[in-house]
Amino acid sequence: MSLLLAILFFAFFISAIVRGNFSYGKADYDFHEHPVQFVIVTVFILGVAVLCFYRFLVETDLI
């Protein structure tokens, strides 16, 4: 389960970087209009993905 979540959040992160914007609900984070908020959200998404991947490695005893 944690591997699936890690893949999902990595996909969100890559999609946000490639498109240059991230929208969730009624909130839009565009890199050109709101660069600080965009960076904060993408760093948060990347952090959650790394945490999920770490949990996967711990669960499978690879670390």
NORQUI-V58975 format. One record per residue. N is the residue number from 1. SS is DSSP state (helix for helix, strand for strand, loop for the rest). PHI is phi in degrees with one decimal (* if undefined). OMEGA is omega in whole degrees, -180 to 180 (NA if undefined). Layout:
# NORQUI-V58975
n=N ss=SS phi=PHI omega=OMEGA
n=N ss=SS phi=PHI omega=OMEGA
This chain:
# NORQUI-V58975
n=1 ss=loop phi=* omega=-180
n=2 ss=helix phi=-67.9 omega=177
n=3 ss=helix phi=-67.4 omega=178
n=4 ss=helix phi=-64.5 omega=177
n=5 ss=helix phi=-64.9 omega=178
n=6 ss=helix phi=-62.2 omega=179
n=7 ss=helix phi=-63.4 omega=180
n=8 ss=helix phi=-62.5 omega=-179
n=9 ss=helix phi=-71.4 omega=173
n=10 ss=helix phi=-63.7 omega=177
n=11 ss=helix phi=-64.3 omega=176
n=12 ss=helix phi=-59.8 omega=-178
n=13 ss=helix phi=-64.0 omega=-179
n=14 ss=helix phi=-64.1 omega=178
n=15 ss=helix phi=-62.7 omega=180
n=16 ss=helix phi=-66.1 omega=-180
n=17 ss=helix phi=-69.2 omega=-177
n=18 ss=helix phi=-67.3 omega=-177
n=19 ss=helix phi=-79.2 omega=-179
n=20 ss=loop phi=84.7 omega=175
n=21 ss=strand phi=-148.3 omega=180
n=22 ss=strand phi=-141.7 omega=179
n=23 ss=strand phi=-128.4 omega=178
n=24 ss=strand phi=-142.7 omega=-178
n=25 ss=loop phi=66.6 omega=179
n=26 ss=loop phi=-103.0 omega=-179
n=27 ss=strand phi=-101.1 omega=176
n=28 ss=strand phi=-114.1 omega=176
n=29 ss=strand phi=-117.1 omega=180
n=30 ss=strand phi=-101.0 omega=-177
n=31 ss=loop phi=-63.4 omega=-177
n=32 ss=loop phi=-76.2 omega=-179
n=33 ss=loop phi=-91.7 omega=-177
n=34 ss=loop phi=-133.8 omega=-175
n=35 ss=helix phi=-66.0 omega=-177
n=36 ss=helix phi=-68.6 omega=179
n=37 ss=helix phi=-63.6 omega=179
n=38 ss=helix phi=-62.2 omega=-180
n=39 ss=helix phi=-66.1 omega=179
n=40 ss=helix phi=-61.4 omega=-179
n=41 ss=helix phi=-66.6 omega=-179
n=42 ss=helix phi=-68.7 omega=177
n=43 ss=helix phi=-66.4 omega=176
n=44 ss=helix phi=-62.3 omega=179
n=45 ss=helix phi=-62.1 omega=178
n=46 ss=helix phi=-63.5 omega=178
n=47 ss=helix phi=-63.3 omega=178
n=48 ss=helix phi=-65.8 omega=179
n=49 ss=helix phi=-64.1 omega=179
n=50 ss=helix phi=-66.1 omega=178
n=51 ss=helix phi=-62.7 omega=178
n=52 ss=helix phi=-64.8 omega=178
n=53 ss=helix phi=-66.4 omega=176
n=54 ss=helix phi=-62.8 omega=178
n=55 ss=helix phi=-61.6 omega=176
n=56 ss=helix phi=-62.0 omega=180
n=57 ss=helix phi=-65.2 omega=178
n=58 ss=helix phi=-69.6 omega=-179
n=59 ss=helix phi=-65.4 omega=-178
n=60 ss=loop phi=-93.8 omega=179
n=61 ss=loop phi=58.3 omega=175
n=62 ss=loop phi=-87.7 omega=176
n=63 ss=loop phi=-118.6 omega=NA
